[in-house]
Amino acid sequence: MWTKLKKLFDWTPVNVEFPVAEYKLYSDKNRVLLGYNVSVTYQHHGTKSYFFAHDEEKLGLFTKERALERAVSFYESKRKQMSIKSR
């Protein structure tokens, strides 16, 4: 019982993939960047995907550069978590 409960709260990353740009193809605009996707595989919870949006044209909150910075920062934090756990 304790082991199952412990696994429920254990989100230890075992693999993380570098951010990948995600595009949508429109007939009138060609290819439009939506944002960046980072996939993280956890020891007990499988693979989860995290999306960092680019919305410069709608609200202007996140430029494509800022979206990439956020995705890379998240990627690096998960890599750091992996290296700390492996010590």
mmCIF file as gemmi writes it, N, C-alpha and C atoms, coordinates in Angstrom:
data_model
loop_
_atom_site.group_PDB
_atom_site.id
_atom_site.type_symbol
_atom_site.label_atom_id
_atom_site.label_alt_id
_atom_site.label_comp_id
_atom_site.label_asym_id
_atom_site.label_entity_id
_atom_site.label_seq_id
_atom_site.pdbx_PDB_ins_code
_atom_site.Cartn_x
_atom_site.Cartn_y
_atom_site.Cartn_z
_atom_site.occupancy
_atom_site.B_iso_or_equiv
_atom_site.pdbx_formal_charge
_atom_site.auth_seq_id
_atom_site.auth_asym_id
_atom_site.pdbx_PDB_model_num
ATOM 1 N N . MET Axp A 1 ? 0.83 -1.197 0 1 0 ? 1 A 1
ATOM 2 C CA . MET Axp A 1 ? 0 0 0 1 0 ? 1 A 1
ATOM 3 C C . MET Axp A 1 ? 0.875 1.262 0 1 0 ? 1 A 1
ATOM 4 N N . TRP Axp A 2 ? 1.857 1.306 0.899 1 0 ? 2 A 1
ATOM 5 C CA . TRP Axp A 2 ? 2.738 2.469 0.986 1 0 ? 2 A 1
ATOM 6 C C . TRP Axp A 2 ? 3.497 2.683 -0.324 1 0 ? 2 A 1
ATOM 7 N N . THR Axp A 3 ? 3.917 1.593 -0.964 1 0 ? 3 A 1
ATOM 8 C CA . THR Axp A 3 ? 4.666 1.683 -2.227 1 0 ? 3 A 1
ATOM 9 C C . THR Axp A 3 ? 3.795 2.302 -3.317 1 0 ? 3 A 1
ATOM 10 N N . LYS Axp A 4 ? 2.539 1.893 -3.407 1 0 ? 4 A 1
ATOM 11 C CA . LYS Axp A 4 ? 1.635 2.451 -4.411 1 0 ? 4 A 1
ATOM 12 C C . LYS Axp A 4 ? 1.407 3.938 -4.177 1 0 ? 4 A 1
ATOM 13 N N . LEU Axp A 5 ? 1.218 4.315 -2.922 1 0 ? 5 A 1
ATOM 14 C CA . LEU Axp A 5 ? 1.016 5.715 -2.59 1 0 ? 5 A 1
ATOM 15 C C . LEU Axp A 5 ? 2.268 6.533 -2.892 1 0 ? 5 A 1
ATOM 16 N N . LYS Axp A 6 ? 3.411 5.975 -2.598 1 0 ? 6 A 1
ATOM 17 C CA . LYS Axp A 6 ? 4.68 6.652 -2.859 1 0 ? 6 A 1
ATOM 18 C C . LYS Axp A 6 ? 4.863 6.882 -4.365 1 0 ? 6 A 1
ATOM 19 N N . LYS Axp A 7 ? 4.521 5.889 -5.18 1 0 ? 7 A 1
ATOM 20 C CA . LYS Axp A 7 ? 4.634 6.009 -6.636 1 0 ? 7 A 1
ATOM 21 C C . LYS Axp A 7 ? 3.683 7.059 -7.186 1 0 ? 7 A 1
ATOM 22 N N . LEU Axp A 8 ? 2.526 7.207 -6.566 1 0 ? 8 A 1
ATOM 23 C CA . LEU Axp A 8 ? 1.536 8.172 -7.004 1 0 ? 8 A 1
ATOM 24 C C . LEU Axp A 8 ? 2.089 9.601 -6.985 1 0 ? 8 A 1
ATOM 25 N N . PHE Axp A 9 ? 2.917 9.895 -5.983 1 0 ? 9 A 1
ATOM 26 C CA . PHE Axp A 9 ? 3.475 11.241 -5.832 1 0 ? 9 A 1
ATOM 27 C C . PHE Axp A 9 ? 4.9 11.366 -6.361 1 0 ? 9 A 1
ATOM 28 N N . ASP Axp A 10 ? 5.439 10.296 -6.912 1 0 ? 10 A 1
ATOM 29 C CA . ASP Axp A 10 ? 6.807 10.319 -7.427 1 0 ? 10 A 1
ATOM 30 C C . ASP Axp A 10 ? 6.799 10.639 -8.918 1 0 ? 10 A 1
ATOM 31 N N . TRP Axp A 11 ? 7.121 11.878 -9.258 1 0 ? 11 A 1
ATOM 32 C CA . TRP Axp A 11 ? 7.162 12.332 -10.649 1 0 ? 11 A 1
ATOM 33 C C . TRP Axp A 11 ? 8.614 12.519 -11.079 1 0 ? 11 A 1
ATOM 34 N N . THR Axp A 12 ? 9.414 11.491 -10.893 1 0 ? 12 A 1
ATOM 35 C CA . THR Axp A 12 ? 10.821 11.534 -11.263 1 0 ? 12 A 1
ATOM 36 C C . THR Axp A 12 ? 10.968 11.389 -12.776 1 0 ? 12 A 1
ATOM 37 N N . PRO Axp A 13 ? 11.553 12.407 -13.443 1 0 ? 13 A 1
ATOM 38 C CA . PRO Axp A 13 ? 11.749 12.291 -14.892 1 0 ? 13 A 1
ATOM 39 C C . PRO Axp A 13 ? 12.906 11.345 -15.207 1 0 ? 13 A 1
ATOM 40 N N . VAL Axp A 14 ? 12.705 10.5 -16.221 1 0 ? 14 A 1
ATOM 41 C CA . VAL Axp A 14 ? 13.766 9.591 -16.656 1 0 ? 14 A 1
ATOM 42 C C . VAL Axp A 14 ? 14.245 9.925 -18.062 1 0 ? 14 A 1
ATOM 43 N N . ASN Axp A 15 ? 13.474 10.73 -18.792 1 0 ? 15 A 1
ATOM 44 C CA . ASN Axp A 15 ? 13.871 11.163 -20.134 1 0 ? 15 A 1
ATOM 45 C C . ASN Axp A 15 ? 13.134 12.455 -20.472 1 0 ? 15 A 1
ATOM 46 N N . VAL Axp A 16 ? 13.836 13.341 -21.17 1 0 ? 16 A 1
ATOM 47 C CA . VAL Axp A 16 ? 13.209 14.577 -21.635 1 0 ? 16 A 1
ATOM 48 C C . VAL Axp A 16 ? 13.75 14.873 -23.027 1 0 ? 16 A 1
ATOM 49 N N . GLU Axp A 17 ? 12.855 15.295 -23.917 1 0 ? 17 A 1
ATOM 50 C CA . GLU Axp A 17 ? 13.248 15.596 -25.292 1 0 ? 17 A 1
ATOM 51 C C . GLU Axp A 17 ? 13.305 17.105 -25.493 1 0 ? 17 A 1
ATOM 52 N N . PHE Axp A 18 ? 14.292 17.544 -26.283 1 0 ? 18 A 1
ATOM 53 C CA . PHE Axp A 18 ? 14.464 18.961 -26.567 1 0 ? 18 A 1
ATOM 54 C C . PHE Axp A 18 ? 13.196 19.508 -27.229 1 0 ? 18 A 1
ATOM 55 N N . PRO Axp A 19 ? 12.863 20.778 -26.99 1 0 ? 19 A 1
ATOM 56 C CA . PRO Axp A 19 ? 11.646 21.362 -27.572 1 0 ? 19 A 1
ATOM 57 C C . PRO Axp A 19 ? 11.568 21.198 -29.09 1 0 ? 19 A 1
ATOM 58 N N . VAL Axp A 20 ? 10.365 20.844 -29.545 1 0 ? 20 A 1
ATOM 59 C CA . VAL Axp A 20 ? 10.093 20.656 -30.967 1 0 ? 20 A 1
ATOM 60 C C . VAL Axp A 20 ? 9.022 21.665 -31.374 1 0 ? 20 A 1
ATOM 61 N N . ALA Axp A 21 ? 9.276 22.385 -32.448 1 0 ? 21 A 1
ATOM 62 C CA . ALA Axp A 21 ? 8.304 23.365 -32.94 1 0 ? 21 A 1
ATOM 63 C C . ALA Axp A 21 ? 7.077 22.651 -33.489 1 0 ? 21 A 1
ATOM 64 N N . GLU Axp A 22 ? 5.907 23.206 -33.183 1 0 ? 22 A 1
ATOM 65 C CA . GLU Axp A 22 ? 4.657 22.649 -33.687 1 0 ? 22 A 1
ATOM 66 C C . GLU Axp A 22 ? 3.994 23.697 -34.583 1 0 ? 22 A 1
ATOM 67 N N . TYR Axp A 23 ? 3.657 23.278 -35.781 1 0 ? 23 A 1
ATOM 68 C CA . TYR Axp A 23 ? 3.076 24.171 -36.782 1 0 ? 23 A 1
ATOM 69 C C . TYR Axp A 23 ? 1.689 23.695 -37.177 1 0 ? 23 A 1
ATOM 70 N N . LYS Axp A 24 ? 0.91 24.63 -37.703 1 0 ? 24 A 1
ATOM 71 C CA . LYS Axp A 24 ? -0.373 24.283 -38.309 1 0 ? 24 A 1
ATOM 72 C C . LYS Axp A 24 ? -0.351 24.839 -39.728 1 0 ? 24 A 1
ATOM 73 N N . LEU Axp A 25 ? -0.844 24.052 -40.644 1 0 ? 25 A 1
ATOM 74 C CA . LEU Axp A 25 ? -0.857 24.447 -42.051 1 0 ? 25 A 1
ATOM 75 C C . LEU Axp A 25 ? -2.207 25.069 -42.403 1 0 ? 25 A 1
ATOM 76 N N . TYR Axp A 26 ? -2.184 26.318 -42.83 1 0 ? 26 A 1
ATOM 77 C CA . TYR Axp A 26 ? -3.388 27.022 -43.261 1 0 ? 26 A 1
ATOM 78 C C . TYR Axp A 26 ? -3.313 27.242 -44.76 1 0 ? 26 A 1
ATOM 79 N N . SER Axp A 27 ? -4.451 27.219 -45.422 1 0 ? 27 A 1
ATOM 80 C CA . SER Axp A 27 ? -4.45 27.389 -46.875 1 0 ? 27 A 1
ATOM 81 C C . SER Axp A 27 ? -4.116 28.832 -47.266 1 0 ? 27 A 1
ATOM 82 N N . ASP Axp A 28 ? -4.484 29.792 -46.436 1 0 ? 28 A 1
ATOM 83 C CA . ASP Axp A 28 ? -4.232 31.19 -46.788 1 0 ? 28 A 1
ATOM 84 C C . ASP Axp A 28 ? -2.937 31.766 -46.205 1 0 ? 28 A 1
ATOM 85 N N . LYS Axp A 29 ? -2.4 31.16 -45.13 1 0 ? 29 A 1
ATOM 86 C CA . LYS Axp A 29 ? -1.213 31.699 -44.472 1 0 ? 29 A 1
ATOM 87 C C . LYS Axp A 29 ? 0.002 30.776 -44.568 1 0 ? 29 A 1
ATOM 88 N N . ASN Axp A 30 ? -0.141 29.65 -45.197 1 0 ? 30 A 1
ATOM 89 C CA . ASN Axp A 30 ? 0.904 28.619 -45.219 1 0 ? 30 A 1
ATOM 90 C C . ASN Axp A 30 ? 1.09 28.035 -43.832 1 0 ? 30 A 1
ATOM 91 N N . ARG Axp A 31 ? 2.33 27.881 -43.416 1 0 ? 31 A 1
ATOM 92 C CA . ARG Axp A 31 ? 2.643 27.254 -42.133 1 0 ? 31 A 1
ATOM 93 C C . ARG Axp A 31 ? 2.757 28.313 -41.033 1 0 ? 31 A 1
ATOM 94 N N . VAL Axp A 32 ? 2.032 28.102 -39.925 1 0 ? 32 A 1
ATOM 95 C CA . VAL Axp A 32 ? 2.042 29.048 -38.81 1 0 ? 32 A 1
ATOM 96 C C . VAL Axp A 32 ? 2.526 28.327 -37.556 1 0 ? 32 A 1
ATOM 97 N N . LEU Axp A 33 ? 3.493 28.94 -36.879 1 0 ? 33 A 1
ATOM 98 C CA . LEU Axp A 33 ? 4.026 28.38 -35.633 1 0 ? 33 A 1
ATOM 99 C C . LEU Axp A 33 ? 2.99 28.514 -34.526 1 0 ? 33 A 1
ATOM 100 N N . LEU Axp A 34 ? 2.674 27.4 -33.87 1 0 ? 34 A 1
ATOM 101 C CA . LEU Axp A 34 ? 1.757 27.42 -32.738 1 0 ? 34 A 1
ATOM 102 C C . LEU Axp A 34 ? 2.507 27.527 -31.418 1 0 ? 34 A 1
ATOM 103 N N . GLY Axp A 35 ? 3.691 26.893 -31.356 1 0 ? 35 A 1
ATOM 104 C CA . GLY Axp A 35 ? 4.476 26.899 -30.134 1 0 ? 35 A 1
ATOM 105 C C . GLY Axp A 35 ? 5.474 25.756 -30.138 1 0 ? 35 A 1
ATOM 106 N N . TYR Axp A 36 ? 5.914 25.397 -28.943 1 0 ? 36 A 1
ATOM 107 C CA . TYR Axp A 36 ? 6.93 24.345 -28.797 1 0 ? 36 A 1
ATOM 108 C C . TYR Axp A 36 ? 6.443 23.286 -27.826 1 0 ? 36 A 1
ATOM 109 N N . ASN Axp A 37 ? 6.751 22.051 -28.168 1 0 ? 37 A 1
ATOM 110 C CA . ASN Axp A 37 ? 6.333 20.896 -27.4 1 0 ? 37 A 1
ATOM 111 C C . ASN Axp A 37 ? 7.552 20.241 -26.742 1 0 ? 37 A 1
ATOM 112 N N . VAL Axp A 38 ? 7.443 19.918 -25.443 1 0 ? 38 A 1
ATOM 113 C CA . VAL Axp A 38 ? 8.499 19.208 -24.726 1 0 ? 38 A 1
ATOM 114 C C . VAL Axp A 38 ? 7.886 17.941 -24.151 1 0 ? 38 A 1
ATOM 115 N N . SER Axp A 39 ? 8.46 16.79 -24.483 1 0 ? 39 A 1
ATOM 116 C CA . SER Axp A 39 ? 7.967 15.509 -23.96 1 0 ? 39 A 1
ATOM 117 C C . SER Axp A 39 ? 8.861 15.042 -22.826 1 0 ? 39 A 1
ATOM 118 N N . VAL Axp A 40 ? 8.216 14.68 -21.721 1 0 ? 40 A 1
ATOM 119 C CA . VAL Axp A 40 ? 8.935 14.196 -20.541 1 0 ? 40 A 1
ATOM 120 C C . VAL Axp A 40 ? 8.399 12.817 -20.194 1 0 ? 40 A 1
ATOM 121 N N . THR Axp A 41 ? 9.303 11.866 -20.007 1 0 ? 41 A 1
ATOM 122 C CA . THR Axp A 41 ? 8.921 10.526 -19.569 1 0 ? 41 A 1
ATOM 123 C C . THR Axp A 41 ? 9.231 10.409 -18.085 1 0 ? 41 A 1
ATOM 124 N N . TYR Axp A 42 ? 8.206 10.045 -17.317 1 0 ? 42 A 1
ATOM 125 C CA . TYR Axp A 42 ? 8.343 9.916 -15.871 1 0 ? 42 A 1
ATOM 126 C C . TYR Axp A 42 ? 8.452 8.443 -15.495 1 0 ? 42 A 1
ATOM 127 N N . GLN Axp A 43 ? 9.133 8.185 -14.403 1 0 ? 43 A 1
ATOM 128 C CA . GLN Axp A 43 ? 9.399 6.823 -13.957 1 0 ? 43 A 1
ATOM 129 C C . GLN Axp A 43 ? 8.12 6.02 -13.728 1 0 ? 43 A 1
ATOM 130 N N . HIS Axp A 44 ? 7.111 6.625 -13.128 1 0 ? 44 A 1
ATOM 131 C CA . HIS Axp A 44 ? 5.888 5.884 -12.781 1 0 ? 44 A 1
ATOM 132 C C . HIS Axp A 44 ? 4.636 6.368 -13.5 1 0 ? 44 A 1
ATOM 133 N N . HIS Axp A 45 ? 4.764 7.388 -14.35 1 0 ? 45 A 1
ATOM 134 C CA . HIS Axp A 45 ? 3.566 7.985 -14.945 1 0 ? 45 A 1
ATOM 135 C C . HIS Axp A 45 ? 3.595 8.068 -16.462 1 0 ? 45 A 1
ATOM 136 N N . GLY Axp A 46 ? 4.574 7.467 -17.096 1 0 ? 46 A 1
ATOM 137 C CA . GLY Axp A 46 ? 4.623 7.468 -18.553 1 0 ? 46 A 1
ATOM 138 C C . GLY Axp A 46 ? 5.08 8.801 -19.125 1 0 ? 46 A 1
ATOM 139 N N . THR Axp A 47 ? 4.745 9.03 -20.379 1 0 ? 47 A 1
ATOM 140 C CA . THR Axp A 47 ? 5.184 10.235 -21.087 1 0 ? 47 A 1
ATOM 141 C C . THR Axp A 47 ? 4.09 11.289 -21.085 1 0 ? 47 A 1
ATOM 142 N N . LYS Axp A 48 ? 4.475 12.503 -20.736 1 0 ? 48 A 1
ATOM 143 C CA . LYS Axp A 48 ? 3.568 13.656 -20.744 1 0 ? 48 A 1
ATOM 144 C C . LYS Axp A 48 ? 4.154 14.704 -21.677 1 0 ? 48 A 1
ATOM 145 N N . SER Axp A 49 ? 3.287 15.418 -22.343 1 0 ? 49 A 1
ATOM 146 C CA . SER Axp A 49 ? 3.703 16.451 -23.282 1 0 ? 49 A 1
ATOM 147 C C . SER Axp A 49 ? 3.317 17.822 -22.72 1 0 ? 49 A 1
ATOM 148 N N . TYR Axp A 50 ? 4.253 18.766 -22.777 1 0 ? 50 A 1
ATOM 149 C CA . TYR Axp A 50 ? 4.029 20.123 -22.291 1 0 ? 50 A 1
ATOM 150 C C . TYR Axp A 50 ? 4.165 21.079 -23.464 1 0 ? 50 A 1
ATOM 151 N N . PHE Axp A 51 ? 3.192 21.978 -23.591 1 0 ? 51 A 1
ATOM 152 C CA . PHE Axp A 51 ? 3.151 22.885 -24.738 1 0 ? 51 A 1
ATOM 153 C C . PHE Axp A 51 ? 3.382 24.318 -24.281 1 0 ? 51 A 1
ATOM 154 N N . PHE Axp A 52 ? 4.27 25.006 -24.992 1 0 ? 52 A 1
ATOM 155 C CA . PHE Axp A 52 ? 4.586 26.403 -24.719 1 0 ? 52 A 1
ATOM 156 C C . PHE Axp A 52 ? 4.153 27.217 -25.928 1 0 ? 52 A 1
ATOM 157 N N . ALA Axp A 53 ? 3.055 27.933 -25.758 1 0 ? 53 A 1
ATOM 158 C CA . ALA Axp A 53 ? 2.373 28.582 -26.876 1 0 ? 53 A 1
ATOM 159 C C . ALA Axp A 53 ? 3.07 29.845 -27.354 1 0 ? 53 A 1
ATOM 160 N N . HIS Axp A 54 ? 2.856 30.106 -28.618 1 0 ? 54 A 1
ATOM 161 C CA . HIS Axp A 54 ? 3.251 31.357 -29.271 1 0 ? 54 A 1
ATOM 162 C C . HIS Axp A 54 ? 1.957 32.023 -29.695 1 0 ? 54 A 1
ATOM 163 N N . ASP Axp A 55 ? 1.68 33.193 -29.157 1 0 ? 55 A 1
ATOM 164 C CA . ASP Axp A 55 ? 0.402 33.847 -29.493 1 0 ? 55 A 1
ATOM 165 C C . ASP Axp A 55 ? 0.578 35.319 -29.851 1 0 ? 55 A 1
ATOM 166 N N . GLU Axp A 56 ? 1.672 35.63 -30.463 1 0 ? 56 A 1
ATOM 167 C CA . GLU Axp A 56 ? 2.003 37.02 -30.786 1 0 ? 56 A 1
ATOM 168 C C . GLU Axp A 56 ? 0.896 37.713 -31.587 1 0 ? 56 A 1
ATOM 169 N N . GLU Axp A 57 ? 0.238 36.965 -32.455 1 0 ? 57 A 1
ATOM 170 C CA . GLU Axp A 57 ? -0.775 37.573 -33.314 1 0 ? 57 A 1
ATOM 171 C C . GLU Axp A 57 ? -2.103 37.792 -32.596 1 0 ? 57 A 1
ATOM 172 N N . LYS Axp A 58 ? -2.393 37 -31.565 1 0 ? 58 A 1
ATOM 173 C CA . LYS Axp A 58 ? -3.687 37.124 -30.876 1 0 ? 58 A 1
ATOM 174 C C . LYS Axp A 58 ? -3.613 38.137 -29.74 1 0 ? 58 A 1
ATOM 175 N N . LEU Axp A 59 ? -2.926 37.792 -28.672 1 0 ? 59 A 1
ATOM 176 C CA . LEU Axp A 59 ? -2.847 38.656 -27.495 1 0 ? 59 A 1
ATOM 177 C C . LEU Axp A 59 ? -1.505 39.377 -27.373 1 0 ? 59 A 1
ATOM 178 N N . GLY Axp A 60 ? -0.51 38.885 -28.047 1 0 ? 60 A 1
ATOM 179 C CA . GLY Axp A 60 ? 0.808 39.504 -27.98 1 0 ? 60 A 1
ATOM 180 C C . GLY Axp A 60 ? 1.559 39.216 -26.703 1 0 ? 60 A 1
ATOM 181 N N . LEU Axp A 61 ? 1.158 38.173 -25.97 1 0 ? 61 A 1
ATOM 182 C CA . LEU Axp A 61 ? 1.806 37.863 -24.704 1 0 ? 61 A 1
ATOM 183 C C . LEU Axp A 61 ? 3.131 37.135 -24.879 1 0 ? 61 A 1
ATOM 184 N N . PHE Axp A 62 ? 3.172 36.182 -25.793 1 0 ? 62 A 1
ATOM 185 C CA . PHE Axp A 62 ? 4.374 35.379 -25.958 1 0 ? 62 A 1
ATOM 186 C C . PHE Axp A 62 ? 4.846 35.401 -27.402 1 0 ? 62 A 1
ATOM 187 N N . THR Axp A 63 ? 5.979 36.021 -27.619 1 0 ? 63 A 1
ATOM 188 C CA . THR Axp A 63 ? 6.586 35.987 -28.943 1 0 ? 63 A 1
ATOM 189 C C . THR Axp A 63 ? 7.148 34.593 -29.155 1 0 ? 63 A 1
ATOM 190 N N . LYS Axp A 64 ? 7.522 34.279 -30.384 1 0 ? 64 A 1
ATOM 191 C CA . LYS Axp A 64 ? 8.091 32.951 -30.633 1 0 ? 64 A 1
ATOM 192 C C . LYS Axp A 64 ? 9.407 32.772 -29.892 1 0 ? 64 A 1
ATOM 193 N N . GLU Axp A 65 ? 10.163 33.853 -29.724 1 0 ? 65 A 1
ATOM 194 C CA . GLU Axp A 65 ? 11.425 33.771 -28.982 1 0 ? 65 A 1
ATOM 195 C C . GLU Axp A 65 ? 11.167 33.471 -27.51 1 0 ? 65 A 1
ATOM 196 N N . ARG Axp A 66 ? 10.159 34.132 -26.933 1 0 ? 66 A 1
ATOM 197 C CA . ARG Axp A 66 ? 9.825 33.907 -25.519 1 0 ? 66 A 1
ATOM 198 C C . ARG Axp A 66 ? 9.268 32.498 -25.313 1 0 ? 66 A 1
ATOM 199 N N . ALA Axp A 67 ? 8.462 32.027 -26.223 1 0 ? 67 A 1
ATOM 200 C CA . ALA Axp A 67 ? 7.928 30.664 -26.118 1 0 ? 67 A 1
ATOM 201 C C . ALA Axp A 67 ? 9.065 29.65 -26.156 1 0 ? 67 A 1
ATOM 202 N N . LEU Axp A 68 ? 10.041 29.862 -27.038 1 0 ? 68 A 1
ATOM 203 C CA . LEU Axp A 68 ? 11.192 28.963 -27.115 1 0 ? 68 A 1
ATOM 204 C C . LEU Axp A 68 ? 12.03 29.041 -25.844 1 0 ? 68 A 1
ATOM 205 N N . GLU Axp A 69 ? 12.233 30.244 -25.305 1 0 ? 69 A 1
ATOM 206 C CA . GLU Axp A 69 ? 12.982 30.403 -24.051 1 0 ? 69 A 1
ATOM 207 C C . GLU Axp A 69 ? 12.319 29.629 -22.917 1 0 ? 69 A 1
ATOM 208 N N . ARG Axp A 70 ? 10.992 29.733 -22.811 1 0 ? 70 A 1
ATOM 209 C CA . ARG Axp A 70 ? 10.252 29.022 -21.767 1 0 ? 70 A 1
ATOM 210 C C . ARG Axp A 70 ? 10.379 27.514 -21.943 1 0 ? 70 A 1
ATOM 211 N N . ALA Axp A 71 ? 10.287 27.037 -23.172 1 0 ? 71 A 1
ATOM 212 C CA . ALA Axp A 71 ? 10.393 25.601 -23.441 1 0 ? 71 A 1
ATOM 213 C C . ALA Axp A 71 ? 11.795 25.092 -23.119 1 0 ? 71 A 1
ATOM 214 N N . VAL Axp A 72 ? 12.819 25.828 -23.511 1 0 ? 72 A 1
ATOM 215 C CA . VAL Axp A 72 ? 14.2 25.415 -23.24 1 0 ? 72 A 1
ATOM 216 C C . VAL Axp A 72 ? 14.478 25.452 -21.74 1 0 ? 72 A 1
ATOM 217 N N . SER Axp A 73 ? 13.97 26.454 -21.055 1 0 ? 73 A 1
ATOM 218 C CA . SER Axp A 73 ? 14.147 26.545 -19.604 1 0 ? 73 A 1
ATOM 219 C C . SER Axp A 73 ? 13.502 25.347 -18.904 1 0 ? 73 A 1
ATOM 220 N N . PHE Axp A 74 ? 12.307 24.973 -19.331 1 0 ? 74 A 1
ATOM 221 C CA . PHE Axp A 74 ? 11.62 23.802 -18.775 1 0 ? 74 A 1
ATOM 222 C C . PHE Axp A 74 ? 12.422 22.537 -19.048 1 0 ? 74 A 1
ATOM 223 N N . TYR Axp A 75 ? 12.903 22.397 -20.277 1 0 ? 75 A 1
ATOM 224 C CA . TYR Axp A 75 ? 13.73 21.253 -20.674 1 0 ? 75 A 1
ATOM 225 C C . TYR Axp A 75 ? 14.957 21.149 -19.773 1 0 ? 75 A 1
ATOM 226 N N . GLU Axp A 76 ? 15.651 22.262 -19.571 1 0 ? 76 A 1
ATOM 227 C CA . GLU Axp A 76 ? 16.86 22.261 -18.743 1 0 ? 76 A 1
ATOM 228 C C . GLU Axp A 76 ? 16.55 21.941 -17.288 1 0 ? 76 A 1
ATOM 229 N N . SER Axp A 77 ? 15.408 22.414 -16.773 1 0 ? 77 A 1
ATOM 230 C CA . SER Axp A 77 ? 15.052 22.107 -15.386 1 0 ? 77 A 1
ATOM 231 C C . SER Axp A 77 ? 14.779 20.611 -15.206 1 0 ? 77 A 1
ATOM 232 N N . LYS Axp A 78 ? 14.148 19.991 -16.2 1 0 ? 78 A 1
ATOM 233 C CA . LYS Axp A 78 ? 13.896 18.544 -16.114 1 0 ? 78 A 1
ATOM 234 C C . LYS Axp A 78 ? 15.202 17.759 -16.239 1 0 ? 78 A 1
ATOM 235 N N . ARG Axp A 79 ? 16.122 18.215 -17.088 1 0 ? 79 A 1
ATOM 236 C CA . ARG Axp A 79 ? 17.438 17.558 -17.201 1 0 ? 79 A 1
ATOM 237 C C . ARG Axp A 79 ? 18.187 17.657 -15.871 1 0 ? 79 A 1
ATOM 238 N N . LYS Axp A 80 ? 18.066 18.808 -15.218 1 0 ? 80 A 1
ATOM 239 C CA . LYS Axp A 80 ? 18.711 18.987 -13.926 1 0 ? 80 A 1
ATOM 240 C C . LYS Axp A 80 ? 18.113 18.043 -12.88 1 0 ? 80 A 1
ATOM 241 N N . GLN Axp A 81 ? 16.795 17.895 -12.89 1 0 ? 81 A 1
ATOM 242 C CA . GLN Axp A 81 ? 16.138 16.961 -11.97 1 0 ? 81 A 1
ATOM 243 C C . GLN Axp A 81 ? 16.633 15.538 -12.199 1 0 ? 81 A 1
ATOM 244 N N . MET Axp A 82 ? 16.828 15.181 -13.473 1 0 ? 82 A 1
ATOM 245 C CA . MET Axp A 82 ? 17.308 13.838 -13.792 1 0 ? 82 A 1
ATOM 246 C C . MET Axp A 82 ? 18.713 13.635 -13.261 1 0 ? 82 A 1
ATOM 247 N N . SER Axp A 83 ? 19.58 14.635 -13.393 1 0 ? 83 A 1
ATOM 248 C CA . SER Axp A 83 ? 20.971 14.485 -12.945 1 0 ? 83 A 1
ATOM 249 C C . SER Axp A 83 ? 21.05 14.455 -11.423 1 0 ? 83 A 1
ATOM 250 N N . ILE Axp A 84 ? 20.18 15.178 -10.736 1 0 ? 84 A 1
ATOM 251 C CA . ILE Axp A 84 ? 20.17 15.169 -9.278 1 0 ? 84 A 1
ATOM 252 C C . ILE Axp A 84 ? 19.729 13.798 -8.765 1 0 ? 84 A 1
ATOM 253 N N . LYS Axp A 85 ? 18.718 13.222 -9.382 1 0 ? 85 A 1
ATOM 254 C CA . LYS Axp A 85 ? 18.199 11.9 -8.955 1 0 ? 85 A 1
ATOM 255 C C . LYS Axp A 85 ? 19.212 10.786 -9.228 1 0 ? 85 A 1
ATOM 256 N N . SER Axp A 86 ? 20.028 10.944 -10.253 1 0 ? 86 A 1
ATOM 257 C CA . SER Axp A 86 ? 20.959 9.876 -10.609 1 0 ? 86 A 1
ATOM 258 C C . SER Axp A 86 ? 22.21 9.857 -9.737 1 0 ? 86 A 1
ATOM 259 N N . ARG Axp A 87 ? 22.391 10.867 -8.908 1 0 ? 87 A 1
ATOM 260 C CA . ARG Axp A 87 ? 23.563 10.92 -8.021 1 0 ? 87 A 1
ATOM 261 C C . ARG Axp A 87 ? 23.423 9.985 -6.857 1 0 ? 87 A 1
